[in-house]
Amino acid sequence: MSTCSYCWGYGHNKRGCPRMKKDAADDVAAGRTSWRTRYVDQQAHASKNRRCSFCKETGHTRRTCSELQEQKVIYILQSKKLHRAYAAALRRHGIGPGTLIHSGRDVYDYGLEESIEAPLSMITSIEWEKLTPVHFRSNFLYSETTREYQRSSYTTERSKGGSFHCFPETPEMVSAETLDAIRVMGGGYQYNKSDNELFEVVSPMPLTDSSPDWPYDESRVDYKGMAKLYFTDRQGADLGRLDPIIDKWCEIVEKA
């Protein structure tokens, strides 16, 4: 907690000190010019000429920028819509923590001197923070191999291999027509995923063994942290333009 160097109170500094402002106002009322009146005048002048690093408007800073706060709200709402669509699709297919898969990422065992293709793995977590309005096809499903391998030639220690995977996209999701439409709408160039990012489901998670909020618990996703990270040092944004893209992509995911 900050300490004021004028009144020595807590929770504010000299620039925002209410006692200093009152004392300066008393000086003006008494016809006195003091260092307090000069300081308050200087701060008032500086505030009027202060320029926001986000919207470039004067009179406020990035910390109090209303436009930035509005963009953060849009970012969070778009993220939640995207996550809900993916969560419903994952639940339908029994994909989430506990699902057994064949990973598309091969593992090389230096002890055996051979590459293990499509190793048996288990999805252990879903990194929802990786799935954003800008990166709506991100690799957000994390898996680990069920066996340990010697993964280095410098040591005989054995460990599990971890990989991030994308949602198993349907032909419609990766069709040229869909990806071109996303690009035309302003979603950037989209490419087919590589084999390393894919997987094949071996044993889906039975819904009878899962909790009602599996595999998505909205309360455990740090949406404010996501927005803060995205807008760090960013200058200007118009995320509203992404609404049609997110809407279209969610419609496609809901049919997967």
C-alpha positions in Angstrom: 0.0 0.0 0.0 1.4 3.4 -1.0 2.1 6.1 1.6 1.6 9.8 0.9 4.7 11.9 1.4 2.6 15.0 2.3 0.1 13.8 4.9 1.7 10.4 5.5 -1.6 8.7 5.0 -2.1 5.3 3.3 -3.7 4.4 0.1 -2.7 7.4 -2.0 0.3 9.5 -3.0 1.1 13.2 -2.9 -0.4 13.8 -6.3 -3.8 12.6 -5.2 -3.7 13.7 -1.6 -7.0 15.2 -0.5 -5.4 17.1 2.3 -2.9 18.8 0.0 -5.7 19.8 -2.4 -7.7 21.3 0.6 -4.6 23.1 1.9 -3.9 24.5 -1.6 -7.5 25.6 -2.0 -7.3 27.4 1.4 -4.1 29.1 0.2 -5.9 30.3 -2.9 -8.9 31.5 -0.9 -6.5 33.5 1.4 -4.8 35.0 -1.6 -1.5 33.2 -1.0 0.7 31.6 -3.6 2.5 28.6 -2.1 4.4 25.6 -3.3 1.2 23.7 -2.7 -0.8 25.8 -5.1 1.9 25.6 -7.7 2.2 21.8 -7.3 -1.6 21.4 -7.7 -1.7 23.7 -10.8 1.2 21.7 -12.4 -0.6 18.4 -11.8 -3.8 19.7 -13.2 -2.0 21.0 -16.3 -0.1 17.7 -16.7 -3.4 15.7 -16.4 -5.0 17.7 -19.2 -2.1 17.0 -21.5 -1.5 13.4 -20.5 -1.9 11.0 -23.5 -3.2 7.5 -23.2 -0.8 4.9 -24.7 -3.7 2.7 -25.9 -6.3 5.0 -27.5 -3.9 8.0 -28.0 -6.5 10.4 -26.5 -5.5 13.1 -24.0 -6.8 13.6 -20.5 -6.4 10.1 -19.1 -3.9 7.3 -18.9 -4.0 3.7 -20.0 -5.0 2.6 -16.5 -8.2 4.6 -16.6 -8.9 4.2 -20.4 -12.6 3.4 -20.9 -12.0 2.2 -24.5 -9.4 -0.4 -23.2 -11.8 -1.7 -20.6 -14.5 -2.1 -23.3 -12.2 -4.0 -25.5 -11.2 -6.3 -22.6 -14.9 -7.1 -22.0 -15.4 -7.9 -25.7 -12.3 -10.2 -25.5 -13.6 -12.1 -22.5 -17.1 -12.5 -23.9 -15.7 -13.8 -27.2 -13.4 -16.2 -25.3 -16.2 -17.6 -23.2 -18.4 -18.2 -26.3 -15.5 -20.0 -28.0 -14.8 -22.1 -25.0 -18.4 -23.1 -24.5 -18.7 -24.2 -28.1 -15.5 -26.3 -27.9 -16.5 -27.7 -24.5 -19.8 -29.0 -25.8 -18.1 -30.7 -28.7 -15.4 -32.2 -26.5 -18.0 -33.6 -24.1 -20.0 -35.1 -27.0 -16.9 -37.0 -28.1 -15.7 -37.9 -24.6 -12.5 -35.9 -25.1 -10.9 -34.3 -22.0 -8.7 -35.2 -19.0 -8.7 -39.0 -18.7 -9.2 -39.8 -22.4 -6.7 -42.3 -23.9 -5.4 -41.4 -27.3 -2.7 -42.3 -29.9 -0.7 -39.1 -30.1 0.4 -37.8 -33.5 3.8 -36.9 -32.2 6.2 -39.8 -32.3 8.6 -40.4 -29.4 12.2 -41.4 -29.9 13.7 -43.8 -27.3 17.5 -43.5 -27.2 17.8 -46.6 -25.1 15.9 -48.7 -27.6 17.3 -46.6 -30.5 13.9 -46.6 -32.2 11.1 -44.2 -32.8 7.7 -45.1 -31.2 5.0 -44.1 -33.6 1.6 -42.9 -32.3 2.5 -43.6 -28.7 -0.4 -44.4 -26.3 -1.1 -41.2 -24.3 -3.6 -39.7 -22.0 -5.1 -36.2 -22.1 -4.2 -34.7 -18.7 -5.3 -31.1 -19.0 -7.1 -28.6 -21.2 -5.3 -25.2 -21.4 -8.3 -23.0 -22.1 -6.2 -19.9 -21.8 -4.5 -20.9 -25.1 -7.8 -20.8 -27.0 -8.4 -17.1 -27.7 -10.5 -15.0 -30.2 -7.3 -14.5 -32.1 -6.0 -18.1 -31.9 -9.3 -19.9 -32.2 -7.7 -23.1 -33.6 -5.0 -23.3 -31.0 -3.4 -26.5 -29.6 -5.0 -26.5 -26.2 -5.3 -30.2 -25.3 -2.3 -31.5 -23.4 -1.4 -35.2 -23.3 1.4 -37.3 -21.7 2.5 -40.7 -22.9 1.4 -43.6 -20.6 5.0 -45.0 -20.7 8.3 -43.5 -19.9 11.1 -43.3 -22.5 14.8 -42.5 -22.6 14.4 -39.2 -24.3 18.0 -38.1 -24.3 21.3 -39.6 -25.4 23.1 -37.8 -22.5 21.3 -39.6 -19.7 19.6 -42.9 -19.1 16.8 -41.3 -17.2 13.3 -42.0 -18.5 10.4 -39.7 -18.6 7.0 -39.3 -20.2 6.6 -37.3 -23.3 4.1 -34.4 -23.4 2.4 -32.8 -26.4 -0.2 -30.2 -27.2 -2.9 -31.1 -29.6 -5.7 -29.3 -31.5 -9.4 -30.2 -31.5 -9.9 -33.1 -33.9 -11.2 -30.9 -36.8 -13.9 -32.2 -39.2 -13.6 -32.0 -43.0 -15.9 -29.0 -42.9 -13.6 -27.2 -40.5 -10.5 -27.6 -42.7 -12.2 -27.3 -46.1 -10.8 -24.7 -48.4 -14.2 -23.1 -48.5 -14.3 -22.6 -44.7 -10.7 -21.4 -44.4 -11.1 -19.0 -47.3 -14.3 -17.6 -45.8 -12.5 -17.0 -42.5 -9.6 -15.3 -44.2 -12.0 -13.0 -46.2 -13.8 -12.1 -43.0 -10.5 -10.9 -41.5 -9.4 -14.0 -39.6 -6.1 -14.3 -41.3 -4.6 -17.1 -43.3 -5.6 -20.5 -41.8 -3.6 -23.7 -42.6 -4.3 -27.4 -42.1 -2.8 -28.8 -38.9 0.3 -31.0 -39.0 0.3 -34.7 -38.0 2.1 -33.8 -34.7 -0.8 -31.7 -33.6 -3.4 -34.4 -34.2 -4.5 -37.5 -32.3 -6.7 -40.5 -32.5 -9.1 -41.4 -29.7 -8.6 -44.8 -28.3 -10.9 -44.7 -25.3 -13.2 -41.8 -24.8 -14.1 -40.6 -21.3 -17.5 -42.1 -20.3 -19.8 -39.2 -19.4 -21.1 -41.3 -16.5 -17.7 -41.1 -14.9 -17.3 -37.4 -15.3 -18.6 -34.4 -13.4 -21.4 -32.2 -14.8 -18.8 -29.4 -15.6 -16.4 -31.8 -17.3 -14.3 -30.8 -19.3 -14.9 -27.1 -18.8 -15.3 -25.2 -15.5 -15.7 -21.6 -16.4 -14.9 -20.4 -12.9 -11.4 -21.9 -13.1 -10.4 -20.1 -16.3 -8.5 -16.8 -15.7 -10.3 -14.7 -18.2 -9.1 -11.4 -16.7 -5.6 -12.7 -16.9 -6.1 -13.7 -20.5 -7.3 -10.2 -21.4 -4.5 -8.5 -19.4 -1.9 -10.6 -21.2 -3.4 -9.9 -24.7 -3.6 -6.2 -24.2 -0.2 -5.7 -22.5 1.6 -3.0 -24.4 -1.0 -3.2 -27.2 -1.9 0.1 -28.9 -5.5 0.3 -30.0 -7.8 -2.6 -30.9 -11.2 -3.3 -32.4 -12.1 -6.8 -31.4 -15.7 -6.2 -32.4 -14.7 -7.0 -36.0 -14.0 -10.6 -34.8 -17.6 -11.2 -33.7 -18.7 -12.6 -37.1 -15.6 -14.8 -37.3 -16.2 -16.2 -33.8 -19.9 -16.7 -34.5 -19.2 -18.6 -37.7 -16.5 -20.8 -36.2 -18.6 -21.6 -33.1 -21.4 -22.7 -35.4 -19.1 -25.1 -37.2 -17.6 -26.4 -33.9 -21.1 -27.1 -32.6 -21.7 -29.4 -35.5 -18.5 -31.3 -35.1 
